Structures are given as C-alpha cells and as structure tokens.
Amino acid sequence: MAFLESLVPVTNSKGESRAEAVARQIEATIIRKKIAPASALGTKEDMQGRLNVARGTINEAFRLLKSRDVIEMRPGPKGGIFVSQATPLVRFGDAVLKLKHSPSMLEECFLVKDALDPWVAREAALQRTPADIKDLLKIVAEMEATVDAPMKDRMLLNWRLHRRIAKSCRNAVLQSLYLSILDIVAREPLEVIKSSEPSRAHHAKRNRLHKKLVEAIAKGDGVAAFSLGGDAHRFPVHGMKADENPGGRGRQ
C-alpha cells in the first residue's frame, strides 16, 4: 500500500511528543498522497511497525487523529483505520479551490503565498530528507539550464520548485494551505506575470537565489532558509514593479 510505504520512523521535534509526531506524519501523508475519504490505511499493527513506535504511542496518535476528524477506526473482520469522509484540511482545501477566479483574487493569493514562503522554506530545511534534497537540486539544475527558455517554461519550473519544497515540509496544516493557494496561482501562469518580460540578468539573479535557498534547505539551516524563502519566491503580479511590495519587502 502506497500510504504505508510512505511512512518512516518518527523523530519527534523539541517540545513535541512522539504521539504528536506520529499523528502529524500520518495526517501529512494522507494529504500529500491525496488519499481519498473512506480509504483504508491499514491496521494499527501495520502502522506501528512502519513508524517503529510503542503500542501506547500509536494508540495516543490515533486518539489525536480521531479527535481531529482525520481518521475513523472500524472494528471487526473488515475493520481497520480509514480516512474520514472529509478531513478538516481536505474541506479547507476544497473551499479554497472553489474561490471565484479573478485577477484581484489571484493577487490576494500571491500576497498570502508570499507570507507563507519563508515558513514553508524553514520547515522544509528542518524536516527535509535525502530524497527531498536530491529532487530540489535536480529542479534547480534544470532552472539554470533553461534561463533562456520561454517565460512560460521557466514559470512551470518555478511552480515545480515551490511544490517540491512544500512537499518537503511535514507541517500538515502549512503544507495543505500553501499547496491549495499554489494550485490557484499556477492555473494560468501567464495571467499573473508582468506584461513586459524581465531581462535575462533578472532570471539569472532569481536562479542564484533559488540555488542558495535549496542549499540552505539541504544544510538544514532553518534561519537562512526562512530569509531566502521570502527573497527567492517573490515576484511581480498584475503590473506591480519589481521594487513594490505592500509588506515593505522588495520583490525579487
């Protein structure tokens, strides 16, 4: 089962119990793998073995997940652990995606995305895996090789990098919110860029920022990733000049 294969032994963060770390990983995996409501996740024993935790820890994690309406526990021969009919985060994501699509709404989404970028980058740096690092470095290498490609192609690579960084983040709430916003702004990429295409030097500068960001994530440097996450991922929308930003920070 793809869900079980995605679970890894937990390493709880400072100030977080092992049960909370288990619950967080299970919920994040359900979201990341887009596990449908009512789908079977396996048995308690299956997950306990994959996560390498004690029975008391897995029981407490399930209690937390059940209280949050993330899972359902069904007894009997055909029982087990199932995804709830609609988890709170799934309902939230659906609500975001149903927002009326308009230029003003897109700009509002970009402002929210810009605010979340540093936190997503920080969480990715603190929780990345070797597989995450490998994928991120590959995307950055592709970006460097396509500096002269059409704007649309470069933006598609940019969205790939955004998504991959977010998927390196194990904070289920942050990841779900960010990816939902990203799904909106990436629907029509040409609609949200300036009418005059930036220079090659501008793209080369942005590529260097992205490379520094990925290097900070690879090193596990949360402070540097937080700073670079804001700098590398901001860019103008709807005619906004490169040095304009309502929040007071320059868009790169």
C-alpha positions in Angstrom: 0.0 0.0 0.0 1.4 3.4 -1.1 0.3 5.0 2.2 2.1 2.6 4.4 5.3 2.6 2.3 5.4 6.4 2.7 5.6 6.2 6.5 9.1 6.5 8.1 10.2 6.1 11.7 9.4 9.2 13.6 11.9 11.6 15.2 9.9 14.0 17.4 10.9 17.6 17.4 11.8 19.6 20.5 8.6 20.3 22.6 6.6 17.7 20.6 5.6 14.3 22.0 6.2 11.1 19.9 2.4 10.6 19.6 2.0 14.1 18.2 4.9 13.5 15.7 3.2 10.2 14.6 -0.2 12.0 14.2 1.4 14.8 12.2 3.2 12.4 9.9 0.1 10.3 9.2 -2.1 13.4 8.5 0.6 15.0 6.3 0.9 11.7 4.3 -2.8 11.4 3.8 -2.8 15.0 2.3 0.4 14.6 0.3 -0.7 11.3 -1.2 -4.2 12.6 -1.8 -5.7 9.5 -0.1 -9.5 9.6 -0.8 -12.1 9.8 2.0 -13.1 6.3 3.3 -9.9 4.7 2.0 -8.3 2.0 4.2 -4.9 3.0 5.6 -4.1 -0.4 7.1 -4.1 -1.8 10.6 -2.8 -0.4 13.8 -0.1 -3.0 13.8 1.0 -2.2 10.2 1.5 1.5 11.1 3.1 0.8 14.5 5.7 -1.4 12.6 6.4 1.2 9.9 6.7 4.1 12.4 8.7 2.0 14.9 6.9 3.2 18.0 5.4 1.6 21.1 1.7 0.5 21.2 0.9 3.3 23.7 2.3 5.9 21.3 0.4 4.7 18.3 -2.8 4.5 20.4 -2.4 8.1 21.5 -1.6 9.2 18.0 -4.8 7.6 16.7 -6.8 9.2 19.6 -5.4 12.6 18.4 -6.3 11.9 14.8 -9.8 10.7 15.6 -10.4 13.8 17.7 -9.4 16.0 14.7 -11.7 14.1 12.4 -8.8 12.8 10.3 -9.4 9.1 10.7 -12.1 6.6 11.5 -11.4 3.3 13.4 -13.7 0.4 12.4 -13.9 -2.8 14.5 -14.5 -6.3 13.1 -13.0 -8.6 10.4 -13.3 -5.9 7.8 -12.2 -3.1 10.2 -9.1 -1.1 10.5 -8.0 2.5 10.1 -9.8 4.6 7.4 -9.6 8.2 6.2 -12.6 10.2 7.5 -15.2 11.1 5.0 -13.8 14.6 4.7 -10.9 15.7 7.0 -10.9 19.4 8.1 -7.9 20.1 5.9 -9.4 18.5 2.9 -12.6 20.5 3.4 -10.5 23.7 3.7 -8.5 22.9 0.6 -11.8 22.3 -1.4 -13.1 25.7 -0.1 -10.0 27.5 -1.3 -10.1 25.9 -4.7 -13.8 26.9 -5.1 -13.0 30.6 -4.7 -14.1 32.7 -7.7 -11.2 33.0 -10.1 -10.4 36.7 -10.9 -7.4 39.0 -11.3 -8.0 40.5 -7.9 -8.3 37.1 -6.2 -5.1 35.9 -7.8 -3.2 38.9 -6.5 -4.6 38.3 -3.0 -3.5 34.6 -3.3 0.0 35.8 -4.2 0.1 38.0 -1.1 -0.8 35.0 1.0 1.7 32.8 -0.8 4.5 35.4 -0.2 3.7 35.5 3.5 3.9 31.7 3.7 7.0 31.2 1.6 9.6 31.8 4.4 7.8 29.5 6.8 7.5 26.7 4.2 11.2 27.1 3.4 12.1 26.9 7.2 10.0 23.8 7.8 11.5 22.2 4.7 15.0 22.9 6.0 14.3 21.4 9.4 12.5 18.3 8.0 14.0 17.5 4.6 15.1 14.0 3.7 17.9 12.9 1.3 15.2 12.2 -1.3 13.9 15.8 -0.9 17.4 17.3 -1.3 18.1 15.2 -4.5 14.8 16.3 -6.1 15.3 20.0 -5.2 18.9 20.1 -6.6 17.7 18.5 -9.8 15.0 21.1 -10.3 17.5 24.0 -9.6 19.9 22.5 -12.2 17.0 22.4 -14.7 16.3 26.1 -13.9 19.9 27.1 -14.5 19.9 25.3 -17.9 16.7 27.0 -19.1 17.5 30.6 -18.3 16.9 31.5 -22.0 13.7 29.4 -22.3 10.3 31.0 -22.9 8.8 32.6 -19.8 6.0 30.0 -19.6 8.5 27.2 -19.4 10.5 28.9 -16.7 7.4 29.6 -14.6 6.4 25.9 -14.8 9.8 25.0 -13.4 9.3 27.7 -10.7 6.0 26.1 -9.7 7.6 22.7 -9.6 10.3 24.0 -7.2 7.6 25.6 -5.0 5.6 22.4 -4.8 8.6 20.2 -4.1 9.8 22.5 -1.3 6.3 22.4 0.2 6.2 18.6 0.0 9.5 18.6 2.0 7.6 20.4 4.7 5.9 18.0 7.2 3.7 20.5 8.8 0.3 19.3 7.5 -1.6 22.5 8.0 1.0 24.7 6.4 1.6 22.3 3.5 -2.2 22.0 2.8 -2.8 25.7 2.9 0.3 26.5 0.8 -0.4 23.9 -1.9 -4.1 24.9 -2.1 -3.0 28.6 -2.7 -0.4 27.4 -5.2 -2.9 25.4 -7.2 -4.8 28.6 -7.8 -1.9 30.9 -8.8 -0.4 28.2 -11.0 -3.6 27.7 -13.0 -3.0 30.4 -15.5 0.7 31.4 -15.2 0.7 34.0 -18.0 -2.1 35.9 -16.3 -0.1 36.7 -13.2 3.2 37.9 -14.7 4.1 41.4 -15.9 3.3 42.2 -19.5 6.9 43.1 -20.1 9.1 40.1 -19.6 12.1 40.6 -17.2 15.7 40.6 -18.6 17.9 37.6 -18.7 20.0 39.1 -15.9 16.9 39.2 -13.8 16.2 35.5 -14.4 19.8 34.6 -13.7 19.6 36.5 -10.4 16.5 34.7 -9.4 18.1 31.3 -10.2 21.0 32.2 -7.9 18.6 33.0 -5.1 16.8 29.7 -5.7 20.1 27.8 -5.6 21.1 29.5 -2.3 17.6 28.6 -0.9 17.9 24.9 -1.9 21.5 24.8 -0.5 20.2 26.2 2.9 17.4 23.6 2.9 20.0 20.9 2.1 22.2 22.0 5.0 19.2 22.1 7.4 19.7 25.8 8.0 16.2 27.0 9.0 17.3 30.6 9.6 18.9 31.1 6.2 16.0 29.2 4.5 13.5 31.5 6.2 15.3 34.6 4.9 15.9 33.2 1.4 12.4 31.8 1.1 11.0 35.3 1.2 13.6 36.7 -1.2 13.7 33.9 -3.8 10.0 33.3 -4.2 8.6 36.8 -4.5 7.8 38.2 -8.0 5.6 40.9 -9.5 2.0 40.3 -10.4 -0.5 42.4 -12.4 2.0 45.1 -13.4 3.5 45.5 -10.0 7.0 46.9 -10.3 9.9 44.8 -9.1 10.6 47.1 -6.1 7.0 47.3 -5.0 5.6 45.3 -2.1 2.8 46.3 0.2 4.5 44.4 3.1 7.6 46.6 2.8 10.0 43.9 1.4 11.3 44.1 -2.2 10.0 41.5 -4.6 12.8 39.6 -6.3 
